[in-house]
Amino acid sequence: MKAKDTLDQELTRRSIFIIGRVLSVDGRIVKIRVNKNKNQSHLLYAGKPVKNISVGGYVKIVKGFVSIIGKVDGEFISEEKYFNRKYNKEETRISRTLQVSLFGHFDNGRFKQGIKEMPLIDNECYLLNRDEFTALHKFYKSGDKTITIGSLTEEPSQKIKLGVNNLFASHIGIFGNTGSGKSNTLARIYTELFTEYGGNSEFKNKSDFIIIDFNGEYTGEDMITKDKIVYELSTGKKGSTKKYPVSKENINKTEVLSVLLEATEKTQKPFLDRVVRNDYFDDDQKFNNRVLSNIEGLCKTIIDKKEDYLREGVVLELLKRISDLISDDQKEILESFIDEVENNLHFHTKNDYYWGSSKDTREYNDSKPIYDNHMKAAIDKLKFKEDPFNKLKLKIILNYFHEIVRGYANQEHIGPLMGRMSRKFYMLEKLIEIKDDDETKNLSVVSLKDVNIEMKKIIPLIVCKQLYERKKESDSKKSLHIIIDEAHNILSLMSQRESETWKDYRLETFEEIIKEGRKFGVFLTIASQRPYDISPTIISQLHNYFIHRLINDNDINAVEKAVAYLDKLSFETISFLSVGSCFVAGLASDIPVKVDIDLLEEKKRPKSGTVDLQVAWTVNK
């Protein structure tokens, strides 16, 4: 009796859920003729309304024991030529035809992408029941760890969960205009991850996360997790409250110094390469003595050489450039000595140096060595600061004067670089410190909110390049996750504020990370309101996409070229998405879905909300 009841229920369900039959098959595009009694917006089953098939809905085509799944892309109607008004209602005169794109099938109750078999003409087509609908949106295997990101827009009761491995062991792109909810999405997925794994010691020991935060949105105490390091960098007068640590090896690189000092390709970059390769000043114990010896050699060479192009101004320039690099207690002494040199050291028209301010007191270098008698004692007393930045600046300065004095380089070519050096290093010293990172927390936030435009592109490059190089050279299985909010600031393809050389190096660095990083356990997450500005190579290499509202046609086209997962209908609705709603597509979801991302509680949200002018302009009484 029970078997008969079950059979009756199944026959009843099938009779209600059947919507029509296959009319034609053209590759993945199938046309379905809808039954005349299924033209209502809702059907009634077991006393409850069931939403009828419509554009954007899913269809199950039954071919023997195989269930093929398709999505409705369009709907067409036609009128029957032969219609019996006496025996038929007027509405049955209309014939509905659905255009469906096939994209997967059910295998043992689990949905799988790909077409196993093509349907045949006249195969029956059904609405999905609740179990099938749930199985279609189950994007993980049994036993997989998952995070909940939100609910299906068309069916709010259907929660969307994504597998941790499929999502985070991949490159992620989050795109949307300002105010569309992309910052909440970025914060949501990583808040869920740290909530799930935050207390796991293996998670802390085997993964590193770093957020490059251009607008200071993720520095709050409760953002993502409380257990994090925040570097609030600033080029303002007070500098950074906590500087980012950069190793000596990573700052002493030709590419990094070239980018920092805006070196020209033909002359200044080769000079910096020679500086980096010169290890004469790298011995810490002999550093001060070698600097003094080098200064002595330069001064003697200038005075003894008697070349017209090496006038007394070169000696003064050398002394002035090193004046900021000596110990603070000696600065006044050196300044006094520089004044003395400026007043007494002169170049005679007969190609000889002399010391003295009047004809009666002149001492020519040929008769009395000027350096030994008047300069050596003062210079030998100098004590230089031995911090890494100071050493690097001294190394550049002394190499510069060495090449100029000996005629190896043209002062006009290298001089502009030296002019930029003081200002650039002054800003850099406010942002980073040269030391190995000894912190143990696995989430770092680098805030660039108070950093000027010049350094906003350089700092992320230095930070990400260092982390990536370390990971490449390491044999550990530790993963590295680089998260860049407002990524168009650093990944822009069309910046007019920089040289082509610098732009090429910047893009090549991040393109290498996104193309090769997966092999080394390095994964990139980027969020941007201008995907059109970002290198197409980077966008095309992403594995998972969260696409919020985009209005600009260029931005939509940039995403459309890269994302093969979305259908035409979905792309056409991107510009009309509501706040917080987005398309999720990629490896983590078997099918593209429109999801309403759950809003984080207020204290955990990024500081990116729009100002409420009505509240701001209201007078408090």
C-alpha positions in Angstrom: 0.0 0.0 0.0 2.9 2.4 0.9 4.6 1.6 -2.4 1.4 2.5 -4.3 1.0 5.8 -2.3 4.7 6.7 -3.1 4.2 5.9 -6.8 1.0 8.0 -6.9 2.8 10.9 -5.2 5.6 10.7 -7.7 3.2 10.5 -10.7 1.3 13.5 -9.2 4.6 15.5 -8.7 5.8 14.7 -12.2 2.5 15.7 -13.8 2.6 19.1 -12.0 6.4 19.8 -12.5 6.4 18.8 -16.2 6.5 22.0 -18.2 6.9 20.8 -21.8 9.0 18.9 -24.4 12.2 19.5 -26.4 11.3 21.1 -29.7 14.8 21.5 -31.2 18.5 20.9 -30.3 21.2 23.2 -31.8 24.5 22.4 -30.0 24.1 23.6 -26.4 21.0 25.7 -27.3 17.8 23.8 -26.9 14.2 25.0 -27.6 11.4 23.8 -25.4 7.7 24.0 -26.3 5.8 24.8 -23.0 2.6 22.9 -22.3 -0.6 25.0 -22.7 -1.6 24.4 -19.1 1.7 25.8 -17.7 1.4 29.4 -18.7 0.7 30.7 -15.2 3.3 32.5 -13.1 2.9 29.9 -10.2 1.8 26.3 -9.9 0.2 24.7 -6.9 1.8 21.6 -5.4 1.0 20.0 -2.0 -1.0 23.1 -1.0 2.0 25.4 -1.6 2.7 27.7 -4.6 5.6 26.8 -6.8 7.2 29.4 -9.0 6.7 28.5 -12.7 9.5 28.5 -15.3 10.7 31.9 -16.5 13.8 33.6 -18.0 16.7 33.0 -15.7 15.2 29.8 -14.2 16.5 26.3 -14.5 15.1 23.3 -16.4 15.7 19.6 -16.1 15.5 17.6 -19.3 15.0 13.9 -18.8 16.6 11.5 -21.3 16.2 8.0 -20.0 18.1 7.8 -16.7 20.1 11.0 -17.4 18.9 14.4 -16.1 20.4 17.3 -18.1 20.3 20.8 -16.6 19.8 24.1 -18.5 19.2 27.7 -17.9 16.4 29.7 -19.6 18.0 32.5 -21.7 14.9 33.7 -23.5 11.2 33.2 -24.2 9.1 33.5 -27.4 5.5 33.2 -28.2 3.5 32.4 -31.3 -0.1 32.1 -32.2 -1.6 28.8 -33.5 -2.9 29.0 -37.0 -5.6 26.4 -36.5 -7.6 27.2 -33.3 -11.0 25.9 -32.3 -12.8 28.7 -30.4 -15.6 26.4 -29.4 -13.6 23.9 -27.4 -10.6 26.0 -26.3 -10.0 29.0 -24.1 -8.6 32.0 -25.8 -5.3 31.9 -23.8 -4.5 28.4 -25.1 -4.1 30.0 -28.5 -0.7 31.3 -27.4 2.2 28.8 -27.7 5.3 29.5 -25.5 8.8 28.5 -26.5 11.8 28.7 -24.2 15.4 29.0 -25.3 17.6 27.1 -22.9 21.4 26.8 -22.6 22.7 23.5 -21.3 25.5 23.6 -18.8 25.5 20.4 -16.6 23.8 17.2 -15.4 23.0 15.3 -12.3 25.1 12.3 -11.4 24.0 10.2 -8.4 22.2 13.1 -7.0 25.1 15.5 -7.3 25.3 18.3 -9.9 28.3 18.3 -12.2 29.3 20.8 -14.8 29.5 19.7 -18.5 27.2 17.9 -20.8 27.3 14.2 -20.5 24.6 13.5 -23.2 22.6 15.7 -25.5 18.8 15.6 -25.3 16.6 14.2 -28.0 13.5 15.8 -29.7 10.4 15.3 -27.5 12.3 14.6 -24.3 10.2 15.7 -21.3 11.3 18.9 -19.4 10.6 19.6 -15.8 10.9 22.3 -13.1 13.5 21.5 -10.4 12.1 20.2 -7.2 13.4 21.6 -3.9 16.0 18.8 -3.4 17.3 19.2 -7.0 17.4 23.0 -6.6 19.4 22.6 -3.4 21.8 20.1 -5.0 22.3 22.5 -7.9 23.5 25.2 -5.5 25.6 22.9 -3.3 29.1 24.0 -4.4 31.1 21.6 -2.2 31.7 18.0 -1.5 30.6 16.3 1.7 33.2 16.8 4.4 34.6 20.0 2.8 35.0 23.1 5.0 32.8 25.9 3.8 32.0 29.6 4.4 28.5 31.1 4.0 28.6 34.3 2.0 24.9 35.1 1.6 21.7 34.0 0.0 20.4 33.5 -3.5 18.8 36.7 -4.8 15.9 34.9 -6.5 15.4 32.5 -3.5 16.5 34.1 -0.2 15.9 30.9 1.7 18.7 29.2 -0.3 22.0 30.0 1.5 25.1 30.0 -0.6 28.2 28.2 0.8 31.6 28.0 -0.9 34.3 25.5 -0.3 37.3 27.0 1.5 39.9 25.3 -0.7 38.2 26.2 -4.0 37.8 29.8 -3.0 41.0 30.7 -1.2 43.5 28.5 -3.1 42.8 30.7 -6.1 43.1 34.3 -7.3 40.0 36.3 -6.5 38.6 39.4 -8.3 35.9 41.6 -6.6 34.6 44.3 -8.9 32.0 47.0 -8.5 31.3 50.7 -8.6 31.8 52.7 -5.4 28.8 52.1 -3.1 27.9 48.7 -4.7 29.0 46.6 -1.7 32.4 45.3 -2.9 34.2 46.3 0.3 31.7 44.4 2.4 32.1 41.4 0.2 35.9 41.4 0.6 35.6 41.8 4.3 32.8 39.2 4.5 34.7 36.3 2.9 37.8 36.9 5.0 35.9 37.5 8.2 34.1 34.2 7.6 37.5 32.5 7.0 39.1 33.8 10.1 36.0 33.0 12.1 36.2 29.4 10.9 39.9 28.9 11.3 41.1 31.7 13.6 41.5 29.4 16.6 43.4 26.8 14.6 47.2 26.9 15.3 48.0 25.2 11.9 46.1 28.0 10.1 48.2 30.6 11.9 51.5 28.7 11.3 50.9 27.8 7.7 49.4 30.9 6.2 50.1 34.6 5.9 47.6 37.2 4.9 48.4 40.8 4.0 45.9 43.5 3.1 47.1 46.5 1.0 44.6 49.1 2.2 44.7 52.3 0.2 41.9 54.1 2.1 42.4 52.9 5.7 39.1 50.9 5.6 40.4 47.7 7.3 42.4 49.1 10.3 39.6 48.9 12.8 40.1 46.7 15.8 37.2 44.3 15.0 37.9 44.2 11.2 38.2 40.6 10.0 40.0 39.6 13.3 41.4 41.3 16.4 44.6 39.2 16.2 46.4 41.2 13.5 49.2 43.7 12.9 48.3 47.2 11.5 50.9 49.4 9.9 49.3 52.9 9.6 51.9 54.4 7.3 52.2 58.2 6.8 54.4 60.6 4.9 53.1 63.5 7.1 55.2 65.4 9.6 54.9 62.8 12.4 55.6 59.9 10.1 54.2 56.4 10.6 53.2 55.1 14.0 54.5 51.6 13.0 56.8 51.2 10.0 56.8 48.2 7.7 59.9 46.0 8.0 61.8 45.5 4.8 65.0 43.3 4.6 68.3 44.8 3.7 68.5 42.4 0.7 65.2 43.6 -0.7 66.0 47.3 -0.5 69.5 46.8 -1.9 68.2 45.8 -5.4 68.8 47.6 -8.6 65.1 47.4 -9.6 63.8 48.7 -6.3 66.3 51.6 -6.2 65.6 52.4 -9.8 61.9 52.6 -9.1 62.3 54.6 -5.9 64.8 57.1 -7.5 63.0 57.2 -10.9 66.3 56.2 -12.6 66.6 56.6 -16.4 67.2 53.4 -18.3 70.4 54.2 -20.2 72.6 56.0 -17.6 71.2 56.1 -14.1 70.0 52.5 -13.8 73.4 51.1 -14.8 75.0 53.4 -12.2 72.7 52.1 -9.5 73.5 48.5 -10.6 77.2 49.3 -10.1 76.4 50.7 -6.6 74.5 47.5 -5.6 77.4 45.3 -6.9 80.0 47.3 -5.0 80.5 45.5 -1.6 83.4 47.6 -0.4 81.3 49.3 2.3 79.4 46.2 3.3 81.8 45.2 6.1 80.1 46.6 9.3 83.3 46.7 11.4 85.4 48.6 8.9 82.5 50.8 7.6 83.5 54.1 9.2 87.2 53.8 8.4 86.4 52.9 4.8 84.1 55.9 4.4 86.8 58.2 5.7 89.4 56.7 3.5 87.2 57.1 0.5 86.4 60.8 1.3 90.2 61.4 1.8 90.9 59.8 -1.6 88.3 61.8 -3.4 89.4 65.2 -1.9 93.1 64.5 -2.6 92.3 63.4 -6.2 90.2 66.6 -6.8 92.9 68.9 -5.5 95.8 67.0 -7.0 94.2 66.4 -10.4 94.0 70.2 -11.3 91.3 69.6 -13.8 89.2 72.6 -14.8 85.9 70.6 -14.5 86.8 69.5 -10.9 86.6 72.9 -9.3 86.3 73.6 -5.5 82.5 73.3 -5.8 82.9 69.5 -6.2 84.6 69.2 -2.8 82.0 71.4 -1.2 79.2 69.3 -2.7 80.7 66.2 -1.4 81.0 67.6 2.2 77.4 69.0 2.0 76.0 65.7 0.9 77.6 63.8 3.8 76.6 66.4 6.3 73.2 64.8 7.0 74.7 61.4 7.5 77.1 62.0 10.4 76.3 61.7 14.1 74.1 64.5 15.4 76.7 65.8 17.9 79.1 66.5 15.0 76.8 68.4 12.6 77.7 71.8 13.9 81.4 71.0 13.7 81.1 69.9 10.1 79.0 72.9 9.1 81.7 75.2 10.5 84.3 73.2 8.6 82.3 73.5 5.4 82.2 77.3 5.9 86.0 77.3 6.4 86.6 75.3 3.2 84.2 77.5 1.2 86.1 80.6 2.4 89.7 79.3 1.9 89.8 76.6 -0.8 90.2 78.1 -4.3 91.2 77.1 -7.8 93.8 79.3 -9.4 93.6 80.1 -13.1 97.0 78.5 -13.5 95.5 75.2 -12.8 96.5 74.9 -9.1 94.6 74.9 -5.9 95.5 77.2 -3.0 94.3 77.7 0.6 93.8 81.2 2.0 91.5 84.1 1.7 94.1 86.8 0.8 97.2 86.9 -1.4 99.5 87.2 1.6 98.2 83.9 3.2 97.9 81.8 0.1 99.4 78.3 0.4 99.5 76.5 -3.0 99.0 72.8 -3.1 102.2 72.1 -4.9 104.3 73.5 -2.0 102.1 72.5 1.0 99.5 69.7 0.5 96.2 71.4 1.3 94.4 68.2 2.4 97.0 67.1 4.9 97.5 70.5 6.4 94.0 71.9 6.5 91.4 69.2 6.0 92.6 65.8 7.2 92.3 66.5 10.9 88.7 67.7 10.7 87.5 64.9 8.4 89.3 62.1 10.4 87.1 63.0 13.4 83.8 62.3 11.6 81.7 59.5 12.8 78.9 58.3 10.5 75.5 56.9 11.5 75.6 53.2 10.8 71.9 52.5 10.3 71.1 50.6 7.1 69.5 53.6 5.3 72.4 55.8 6.1 74.9 53.2 4.8 72.9 52.9 1.6 72.9 56.7 1.0 76.6 56.9 1.7 77.3 54.1 -0.7 75.4 55.9 -3.4 77.0 59.3 -2.7 80.6 58.0 -2.6 80.1 55.8 -5.7 78.7 58.9 -7.5 81.7 61.1 -6.6 84.1 58.3 -7.3 82.8 57.9 -10.9 82.6 61.7 -11.5 86.1 62.4 -10.2 87.7 59.6 -12.2 85.8 60.5 -15.3 83.8 57.2 -15.4 80.4 59.0 -15.6 79.0 62.3 -16.7 77.9 64.6 -13.9 75.0 65.9 -16.0 73.6 62.4 -16.5 73.8 61.2 -12.8 73.4 64.5 -11.0 69.6 64.7 -11.3 69.3 61.3 -9.6 71.4 62.6 -6.7 69.1 65.6 -6.5 66.0 63.3 -6.1 67.7 60.9 -3.6 67.4 63.1 -0.5 63.7 63.7 -0.9 62.8 60.2 -1.9 64.8 58.6 1.0 63.3 61.1 3.4 59.8 59.9 2.5 60.8 56.2 2.4 62.4 56.4 5.9 59.0 57.5 7.3 57.3 54.4 5.9 59.7 51.5 6.3 62.5 50.2 8.5 65.3 47.9 7.3 65.1 44.8 9.4 63.7 41.3 9.2 60.1 40.9 10.2 60.0 39.2 13.6 56.2 39.4 14.1 54.2 36.1 14.4 50.6 37.1 13.6 49.4 35.8 10.3 47.3 38.9 9.2 48.9 42.2 8.4 47.1 45.4 7.3 49.2 48.0 5.5 47.2 51.3 5.5 48.3 53.8 2.9 45.6 56.4 3.7 48.1 59.1 4.8 50.7 58.3 2.2 51.3 60.7 -0.7 50.7 59.7 -4.3 54.4 59.2 -5.1 54.9 56.5 -2.4 51.4 54.9 -2.7 52.6 52.9 -5.7 56.1 52.2 -4.6 55.3 50.8 -1.1 52.9 48.1 -2.3 55.4 47.1 -4.9 58.3 46.8 -2.4 56.1 44.9 0.1 54.5 42.5 -2.3 57.8 41.9 -4.2 59.6 41.0 -0.9 56.8 38.6 0.3 56.7 36.9 -3.1 60.5 36.5 -3.4 60.7 35.1 0.1 57.9 32.6 -0.7 59.6 31.5 -3.9 62.9 30.9 -2.2 61.3 29.1 0.7 60.6 25.3 0.7 57.8 25.6 3.3 54.2 24.7 2.4 53.1 27.9 4.0 50.6 29.8 1.8 50.7 33.6 1.2 47.5 35.6 0.4 48.0 39.1 -0.9 44.8 41.2 -0.7 44.7 44.5 -2.6 41.7 46.8 -2.1 41.2 49.6 -4.7 43.7 47.6 -6.8 43.5 50.0 -9.8 45.8 52.3 -7.8 48.7 49.8 -8.2 47.6 47.6 -11.2 46.6 50.4 -13.5 47.6 49.9 -17.2 47.0 53.5 -18.2 48.8 55.7 -15.6 50.3 58.9 -17.0 52.3 59.8 -13.9 55.1 57.4 -14.4 57.8 56.3 -16.9 57.2 53.3 -19.1 60.1 51.5 -17.4 58.6 51.9 -14.0 55.1 50.9 -15.3 56.5 47.8 -17.0 58.4 46.7 -13.9 55.3 47.2 -11.7 53.0 45.3 -14.0 55.5 42.5 -14.7 55.9 42.0 -11.0 52.2 41.5 -10.3 51.6 39.6 -13.6 54.3 37.1 -12.5 52.6 36.7 -9.1 49.2 36.0 -10.7 50.6 33.7 -13.4 53.2 31.8 -11.4 52.3 32.4 -7.8 49.9 29.4 -7.5 52.9 27.0 -7.9 54.5 28.6 -4.8 51.3 28.9 -2.7 50.9 32.6 -3.4 47.3 33.8 -4.1 46.1 37.3 -5.0 42.8 38.9 -4.2 42.0 42.2 -5.9 39.0 44.5 -5.4 38.5 47.5 -7.7 35.8 49.9 -9.0 37.6 50.2 -12.3 38.4 46.8 -13.9 39.0 48.5 -17.2 42.1 50.3 -15.8 43.6 47.0 -14.6 45.9 44.9 -16.8 43.9 42.4 -18.9 46.5 39.8 -18.1 45.8 40.1 -14.4 41.9 40.0 -14.8 42.0 37.0 -17.2 44.1 35.0 -14.7 41.6 35.2 -11.9 39.8 32.0 -10.8 36.9 33.4 -8.9 34.8 36.5 -9.5 32.4 38.6 -7.4 30.9 41.1 -9.8 28.8 43.9 -8.2 27.1 46.7 -10.1 29.2 48.2 -12.9 27.8 51.1 -15.0 30.6 52.1 -17.3 30.6 50.1 -20.5 34.4 49.8 -20.6 34.4 48.2 -17.1 31.6 45.7 -18.1 33.4 44.8 -21.4 36.7 44.3 -19.5 35.0 41.8 -17.2 33.0 40.2 -20.0 36.2 39.5 -22.0 37.8 37.7 -19.0 34.8 35.9 -17.5 33.7 32.9 -19.6 31.3 31.7 -16.9 28.6 34.3 -17.2 25.8 34.2 -19.8 24.7 37.2 -21.8 21.6 37.7 -19.7 23.7 38.1 -16.6 26.0 40.6 -18.2 23.1 42.7 -19.3 21.9 43.0 -15.7 25.2 43.9 -14.1 24.5 47.6 -14.4 21.1 47.1 -12.5 22.3 45.1 -9.5 21.2 46.4 -6.2 23.6 47.3 -3.4 25.2 44.2 -1.8 24.0 41.9 -4.7 26.6 40.4 -7.0 27.3 37.6 -9.5 29.5 34.8 -8.1 31.3 32.9 -10.8 34.4 30.7 -11.1 35.9 27.6 -9.7 34.3 27.9 -6.3 30.7 27.8 -7.7 29.7 25.2 -10.3 27.3 27.7 -11.9 27.2 31.5 -11.9 24.7 32.7 -9.3 23.3 36.0 -8.2 23.9 36.4 -4.5 22.9 38.9 -1.8 26.1 39.1 0.3 25.3 39.1 4.0 26.0 42.5 5.6 28.6 42.5 8.4 27.6 43.9 11.7 28.5 47.6 11.9 31.7 47.4 13.9 33.1 44.8 11.5 32.3 46.7 8.3 34.9 48.5 6.3 35.0 52.3 6.8 33.6 52.9 3.3 30.0 53.9 3.8 28.5 57.0 2.0 28.1 60.1 4.2 24.5 60.6 5.2 24.1 64.3 4.3 20.6 64.5 5.7 21.9 63.6 9.1 25.0 65.7 8.8 23.0 68.8 7.8 20.3 68.4 10.4 20.6 70.9 13.3 20.6 69.2 16.7 18.1 70.8 18.9 
